[in-house]
C-alpha cells in the first residue's frame, strides 16, 4: 500500500516536487480533501489557519492542469495582496513542470501590468477580486472564462466583508455550468454558507474543529499589572528565551510604541501595519523570515496570509473582540503540524474574560504563567532610537539595497547589521537607522549614492498617514472620474 501523498491520484510532476519542500505526511485537511477534489466534488472546507489548506487544493488542481493550453484553468480568489503573493509562491513550489505558469493580480500593480497578466493566459490565476474586476471591465475578455474549470475561494469569510456577494454573482453568471467550486476558510458563517449553497449545487461540507488542528500549539496566559504590560513582555521574552515572535496589537500607535520599546531593551524589532507601502511590507517580511528581525510588532494585517516557517511564538499584547481574528493570529505559529506557543498578556478583567471566552468556545485549555517584569532600571534610555529616513533616490536612479548599505557603512561608519529595513521605490527609498547615524548623515557635505547627490529627512508615522491618504484619494478620485465618464456615455 502506498504511503504519504503517493496514496492519492496526484500527477508525477506534483509528487516529484514534494520532497524539496519537506512534504511527507498529509495533514488532516489534506487527507480528507485531496481525494474529493480529484473526484470533482464541490466543497465547503472549514479548517483553522496553518493546517495546510493551500496544499489541500493546490496539489490536486495542479495535477489536473492541461499544460498544452495557454489559458486560465484554475481561478483562486483571495482577500489580500499578502495572501495572493503567498498562495502564488506556494503553488509554484508544488509542481516541477517547466511550463507551469501562475499569475497573480493584486493592489499595487499597475492596470497595464494586470491586463498583461490576464492576457498572457496563466494556467492558474491567483487574484484579489477587486483587481480582477478592474481588469475585466477595461475591454473584451470573453476568452478569460472559456477554460476555467476550477474555482477556489480562499479565506471566504474575509471576502464577505469586501462585498463578496456581488462578486460571487458576477462569477456565477460566467462559470455556473462548468466549474468545480471549492470554498476554504478558517471560519464559515451561516450567511456565507447560504450564499454559496444558493448558487452552487451540490456541495459537500468538511469541518475540522480548532481543538483538533491546534493541538500542536501550547497556550499560556500571563496576568500583568495595569500600565506595565511592556515590562512584563520584556520579562516574558527573557524568562522563556523567546528568540522570535509575532506580537499583535490593536492600534498602529501601539505598534510603534511597542516596537520602539523592544529596541530600547536590545531587541531587533519592527513595526508592521496597513499604512506601510507594499514594497516596505515585503522588505520587512523578508527580513523577518530570514530571522534578521526578532520581533515583528503588528496589527491584524499580519493575522492572515502571513506564513513564516517554524515561527516559535505568537504574543497577544492586546486582544480583538472577535474569536475568528484571535484564531487567525494564533494560527501564525504551529503551522502544518509543527509545534508552536501562544502567550496572552492579560492586563485587565475585560481581557481576562475575553481570553476565557475564546478558549471556552474552542475547547482548548491554557496554562497560567508567573512572570516577573523587568525592572525600570533595566530599560535603556532611548538615546539612539531607530528612525525611518526618507532619501530622494530610488530605482529610477538605479539604486539598489546593496548600494544603500555600502554608502551608509562607508559614509557614516555604521555596521551593516545595525541598519534596519530598506525599501527602494521608483523615486525614493526608506531606511531605518539609529538616530545618531541619521545625524551623521545630515552633517555630510554633499553626500552621494552612485554619483548622485541625496537629501535625507525623517519619515514619521504622520508622514505615512498623509501619504496613505493621498494615495487613496488618487485611487478613488481616478475611479470616480472613470465611473462618471462611463455613465456619461450611457
N, C-alpha and C positions, 0 to 999 in steps of 0.2 A: 504493500500500500504506500502511495506517495505521501510525503510529509511536507509541512510548511506550505508555501504558496504553490508548490508543484501539484497539489491535490486539485487545484482549480483549473478550469479550461482557459488559461492565460496564454497569450502568444509567447513564443520563444524570445522575441525582442524585448518583452517585458520581464520575463523570468531572468534573462541574462543580465538585466540592469540592477537587480535587487541586491546581489552580494556587495556591490560597491557602495551602497547606501545602508548596509547593515540591516536589511530586512530579511529576517529568517523565520520568525514565527508570527502569524497573523494575530492582530488584536481581536477582541470580541466582536467589535462592529465590522471589521473586515471579514471575519469568518461568516458572519450572518448575512452580510450584504453582497459580497462579490458574486456568489452563485446566483442570486436573484437578478442582479444586473445582467449577467451573462444570459439568463433566461428571458431577458427583455421585459421584466416586471417594472411597473410604475411604483415608486416607493416614496414614503414619508419616513425619514430616519431621524429620530431624536436621540442624540448621544452627546454627552458633555465634551467640551473642548479638550484637545490633547489626546483623543482616543484613536486618531488615525482615519478621520473621515475622508480626507483628500485622497489617500491611497485606496480607500474603500470604493470610491467611484473612479478614480484615475486609472488604476491597474486594469480593470475590465474594459473600460471605454477605450483606452489606448490599444487594447488587444483587438478592438473592433474596427479601428480606423482603417480606411482604404487609402493607402499611400500613393496609389496610382491617380487619385483625384486631387486636383488643386482647388479644393473648395472646402468651406467650413462644414464639418460634420458633427462637431460637439460644441455646444454653446454653454458656457459656465457663467452664471451671474453671481456677483459678489457685491457687498455693500461699500467697500472702501478700496482706495488705491493700494494701501498696505497689504490687504488680503489678496488683491489681484496680482501684485508682484510676487507674493509668497506662493500662491497657487501655481502660477506660471512656472516658477523655479522648481517646485516640487514635481509637477507633471513632466518637465524636461528631464528630471533625474530618473523617472520611472520607465524610460524607454531608450533602447540603443539604436533605433532605426535612424539611418543617416538622413532620410527625407522627412523626418518629423518636423513640422512647423507649427509652433504655438504662438499665437498673437495675444496681446493684452491691450486693453483700452481703459484709460482712467484719467481723472482730472490732472492737469498739469502738462499734458501733451497738447501740442497744437492741433487744431482741427485738421489741418493738412496732413499731419503725421498720422492722425487717427484714420482719416479717409484712406490713406495709403495702406494701412494695416488691413482694413476690411477688404479693399480691392485685391490685395495680394492672395486672398483665399487661404488663410492658415487652416489646417485640418481641425485645430482646436482654438477657440477664441474665448479668452477669459476677460470679462468686461464688467465695469460698473454700469448699471442700466442707463443712467442719465447720459453718459458719454456715448453709448451706442445709439441712443435716441437722437442725440445731436448730429451724429454722422448720417443716420438713415434719412433724416429729413432734409439733407442738403442736396439730394439728387436721386437718381434712379438706382435702387439697389435690390430689385426684384430677385436677382441672381443669388443674393445672400441666403435666402431661405430655402433654396432649391434642394440642397443635400443635407440639411440639418436633420439628424435622426435622434439626437440625444440632447436633452435639456437638463442641466444641473442648476439648481437654485441653492446656493451655499449661504449659510447664515441668514436664513429666510426671515427670522424674527426681526433682525435689524433692517432688512429691506422693507418690511412692512411699515416701518417708521418713515420711510422716504417715499411714500405714495406708491407702494408696490402694487396695489390693486389695479391702478390704471396701466401700469407697465405690464402686469400679468395679462390683462385683457388684450393689449396690443400683441403680445406673444401668441395668445390663443388664436387670434384671428389669422395668424400666419402659419402656425405649426400644429394645430389641433389634431389633424388626422394621421400624422405620421411620426410624431415624436415620442420618444421614451422619456418620461419625466421622473426626476429624482430630486427630492427636496431634503436638504440636510440642515440641521440646526441643533444647538445645544439645548434649546427650549422651544417648544412649538405650542403656541396658544390655541385655544379652540377656534378663535377668529381666523387665524391664518390657515389652520387645517380645513376649516369650512370653505375658505376661498379656493383652495386647491381642489377640494373634492367637488365643488360646483363646476369646475372647468375641465378636470381630467378624471377619467374613469376607465378601468378600475384602479384602485390604489391599495397597496399593502403598507401597513404601519409597523415599523420596527422601533422599539423604545428600549434604551438602556438606562438604568437608574444611575444617578450620580454616585450612590453608595457603591455600586458595583465597579464603576470605572475610576473612581477617585481613591480606590483602596491603597494605591501606592503613595498617597500624599499623607503626611502627618500634619495635623492641625494643632496649633498652640495659641493660647490666649495669655496676654501679659497685661495685668492691671497696672496702670500708671497714675501718678499724681497729676491733677489738672494743671495745665500750663507747663509741664515738664516732659512732655512726650518726646521731644527731640533728644533730651539727655538719656531717657530710657532706651531710645532707639540705638544710640551710640553704645550704651551698656550692653544691649542685646547682641549687637554685632560683635563686640569684643568677647563677651562671655561664651558665645557659641561659635566663635571663629567663622563667621559668615563671610566667605570670600567674594560672593557676587549675589546680587538680589535685584529684583524689580520692586520698587517701592511705590505704592499707589496713594495718591492724594486726590481730593475732590476739586481743588481750585488751582488755577495757574499760579497765582501769587504764592500759595502754599508750596507748590512745586519748586519755585525759585528759592524761596526762603530755606527749604529743607536741603536742596542741593548745595546751596552756599554753606549751610551749617556743616554738612558732611565733609565738605572740603576743608572747613576750619578745624576739623578733628583728624585731618590727614588722610581722608578717603578720596578716591577718584570718583567723582560723581558728576552727572549731567542731568539737565532738565529736559523733559520731552513732553510736548503739548501741541495743540492744534494750531497755534499761531506760527509755529516754525514752518518754513517752506519745505516742500518735499525733498529738495536737494539736501537741506540741512538735516532733516529727519533721517534720510538714508545714510548720511555720513555718520550720524550719531549711532544708528543701529549697527552699522558695520563695525564701529569701534567696540560696541557692547558685545557683539557676537564674537569678536576677536579677543575678548577678555581685557581690552585696554581700558574699559570703564568698569568699575566695581559695582557702582550703584546707579541704576537708571531710575530717577525720580519722575513719575509720570502721572498724567491724568488718565482717564479711562479710554483715551485714544489708543493706549497700548494694550487694552484688555482683549482686543480682537485682532486677529491677523498678524500677531507677533509670535514668531517661532524661534526660540533660542535653544540650541541643543544643550541638554544637560544643565539647564538653569537650576541651581540648587534650591533657591528660595524665592518666595513672594512675601512681601511685608505690606500689610494693610495699615497705613498710617492714619487714614480716615476712611469712612465707610459710606457706600451707596445705600439707598433705601431699597433697591431692587435686588432680589436674590439672583436674578439672571446675570446681572453685572458682576456680582460677587463670584459666581461660579466661573464666569469668563476670566476674571482676574486670577483666581486660584489655579485655573487650568493652564496658566503660562508655565507652571512647574509640573514635574511629574508627568511629562508628555510621553506618549507612545510606550507606556508601561514602565518608564523609568521612575526612580524614587524622587520625591520632592517634599518640600516643607513649606507650610504657610504659617506666618506669625501675625497675629492680630494684636495691635496695640490699642487697648481699650482704656479710654480716658474719662468716661462719664457713664452714668447709669443708662442713658439713652443708647450709647454704643454697646453696652453690655447686653441690653435687651435685643438689639439688632442681631448681634452675633449668635446669641442663644436661639433666636427665632430661625435664623438661617440654618443652623445645624440641626434644629429640631425638624425642619422641613425636609432636609436631605438625609436625615438619619445617620449622621456621622458625628461621633464624639470628638471633643477637643480636650487637650491636656492644658492645665493651668501651670504657667511657669512663674517662678520668682526671679526677678531680675533687678539688679541694683543699677541705678542711673550713674553715669559718670559724674564726677564732682565738677562744680563750676570752674574750679581752678584748672581742670584738665582741658577746658575749651580754649583753644588758642585764640588770641586776639586776631581778628581777621585783618591783619595789616596789609596782607598781599592777596586779596581775593581774586578769583578768576573773573575776568571781564570779557564781554563779547566785543570784538573790534571789527569795524567796517573798513575795508580797503577798496579803493576805487579802481581796481584792476581785476579782470576775470578771464574767462575763456576766449573772448574776442582778442585779448592781448596775448593769447597762447600761454597763459599762466596755469600751471598745474599744482596739485597739492605738494609735490616734491620741491617745486620751485619756492613755495612759501616757507617750507621747513628749512630749506637751505639758506634762504635770505635771512630768516629770523635767527638761526643759530650763529651765522657769521656776523650779522649786524648788531645783535643785542647780547650775544653770549649765552642765551637761554639753551638749556639742554633739550634735545629733540623730544624726550619723553615728558617734558614739562609743558609742552604745547598741547592744548586741548583740541576739540573738534574743528576741522577745517572744511568749509563748504564753499566751493567755487561755482559762481554763477556766470552768466554771459558777460556782464559788465562790471561785476564787483565780486568780492569774496568776504566771508565772515570767518573769523578765527577766535578761539578762546585763548586768552593769555593772562598770566599773572599781571596785576595792575602795575607792578614795578617795571615789568618788561614793556608794557604799553607806554609808560612814562619815558623809558629809554628811547623807544621808537619815536616819540614826539620830539625828542631833542636832537634826533639825527638831522644832519644837514643834507637836504636833497636826497632822501632815500630812494632806491630804485630796485624794482624787480624786473628781471630780464631786460635791463636797459631803459625801463620806463619809470618816470618819477611817480611816486604814490602819495596819497593823502590817507591818513588813518584817523578814525574817530570812534568813540564808544558807541555801541549799538545796544540800547536799553530795551526793556520789556515794553515801554511806552512806544519806542520806535517800531517794534514788531506789531503792536496793536494798530498803529497808524498804517503800516504797510499792508497788513491783512485787510483793514477796512477799505483801503484804496483799491486793492486787487478785487475784492468783492464788488465794489462799486463799478469798476470797469467791466467785470464779467456780467453782472446783472444789467448794467446800462446797455452793453452791447446786445444782450439777449432781448431786452425790452425793445430796443431800436429795431432789431430784426423782426420781432413779432409784430410791431406796429407797421413795419414795411409790408410784411406778409398780409396783414389784414387790409391794407390799402389796395392790394391787388385783387381782393375778392369782390 
